[in-house]
Amino acid sequence: MENGRIKQAIEVIFETIRFGNKYFDAQQPWKTIHEKREACQNVLLTCVHIISNCTQLLAPFLPFSSEKVNEMLQLAPFSWQPIEKVAYQVFQVSPLFERIDVNLIEEELEKLRLNAK
């Protein structure tokens, strides 16, 4: 990002987010919470580390959403240093974005196609 490769920077951040999603799904903490509590806690901590650090990196691109996550995780102001907390408390969790109806997406794409002609 410091070298002006904004698109590449965003792609690397989203690769990390996708990795975190796959890791979460593979570890299945919703199952291991009863069998392996400490392992489950480690998985959740790892996922929150990914979320908090990616949030900090995305702040220049998604400032309002990043600030909402910052508030939910009660993080310190962003500082461009790795966030390495060992415990988190989550407060007032709410969706960052509204789900868009697939039909609405198709309608908008059709409008774009018609306008491009």
C-alpha atoms as one frame of an Amber mdcrd trajectory, in Angstrom:
protein
   0.000   0.000   0.000   2.867   2.391   0.834   4.143   1.952  -2.741   0.807
   2.945  -4.268  -0.283  -0.583  -5.165  -3.742  -0.109  -3.736  -5.482  -2.857
  -5.720  -2.800  -5.388  -4.770  -2.939  -4.315  -1.134  -6.698  -4.826  -0.995
  -6.384  -8.220  -2.687  -3.817  -9.398  -0.123  -6.074  -8.242   2.709  -9.037
 -10.114   1.234  -6.912 -13.234   0.697  -6.232 -13.124   4.419  -9.939 -12.705
   5.144 -10.783 -15.679   2.903  -8.108 -17.726   4.695  -9.703 -16.781   8.017
 -13.134 -17.885   6.777 -11.761 -21.231   5.591  -9.848 -21.701   8.843 -12.975
 -20.967  10.897 -15.082 -23.394   8.850 -12.419 -26.133   8.983 -11.899 -25.840
  12.745 -15.639 -25.888  13.495 -15.505 -24.110  16.862 -19.267 -24.517  17.265
 -18.553 -28.255  17.638 -15.253 -28.181  19.519 -16.552 -25.791  22.211 -17.889
 -28.803  24.131 -15.104 -31.317  23.396 -11.932 -29.214  23.256 -12.660 -25.899
  24.932  -9.075 -24.564  24.936  -8.569 -25.435  21.264 -11.848 -23.710  20.463
 -10.758 -20.590  22.343  -7.489 -20.542  20.377  -9.378 -20.782  17.086 -11.664
 -17.915  18.059  -8.722 -15.801  19.224  -6.934 -16.436  15.920 -10.043 -15.417
  13.980 -10.468 -12.234  16.012  -6.784 -11.418  15.414  -7.391 -11.776  11.683
 -10.506  -9.609  11.881  -8.927  -6.888  14.003  -5.759  -6.611  11.927  -7.590
  -6.720   8.603  -9.979  -4.078   9.920  -7.047  -1.815  10.671  -5.617  -2.371
   7.182  -8.976  -1.713   5.536  -9.639   1.490   7.492  -8.423   3.793   4.689
 -10.800   2.062   2.235 -13.764   1.320   4.517 -13.469   3.914   7.289 -17.009
   3.704   8.676 -17.165  -0.105   8.716 -13.682  -0.321  10.193 -14.654   2.072
  12.945 -17.745  -0.031  13.735 -15.578  -3.157  14.100 -13.113  -1.167  16.188
 -15.961  -0.210  18.525 -17.369  -3.748  18.665 -13.964  -5.163  19.660 -13.052
  -2.137  21.788  -9.693  -1.755  20.066  -7.301   1.118  20.550  -7.198   3.719
  17.765  -5.571   2.318  14.643  -1.800   2.776  14.671  -0.394   0.680  11.792
   1.133  -1.673  14.337   0.033  -5.317  14.652  -2.867  -5.813  17.037  -1.851
  -8.594  19.394  -4.382  -8.583  22.209  -4.666 -11.836  24.138  -8.295 -11.346
  25.143 -11.235  -9.575  23.573 -14.709  -8.667  24.666 -17.253  -8.078  21.963
 -19.903  -5.391  22.430 -23.087  -4.537  20.540 -22.449  -6.690  17.504 -24.441
  -5.719  14.441 -24.109  -6.403  10.715 -21.743  -4.071   8.904 -23.587  -4.290
   5.608 -27.098  -5.116   4.513 -27.579  -8.200   2.382 -28.439  -7.247  -1.186
 -31.241  -9.147  -2.881 -29.895 -11.111  -5.857 -32.810  -9.903  -7.983 -31.828
  -6.306  -7.299 -28.281  -7.058  -8.432 -29.605  -8.498 -11.687 -31.814  -5.445
 -12.240 -28.869  -3.084 -11.722 -26.649  -5.134 -14.031 -29.332  -4.999 -16.704
 -29.554  -1.212 -16.349 -25.778  -0.967 -16.752 -25.902  -3.154 -19.879 -28.632
  -0.989 -21.396 -26.764   2.238 -20.578 -23.540   0.876 -22.090 -25.179   0.451
 -25.502
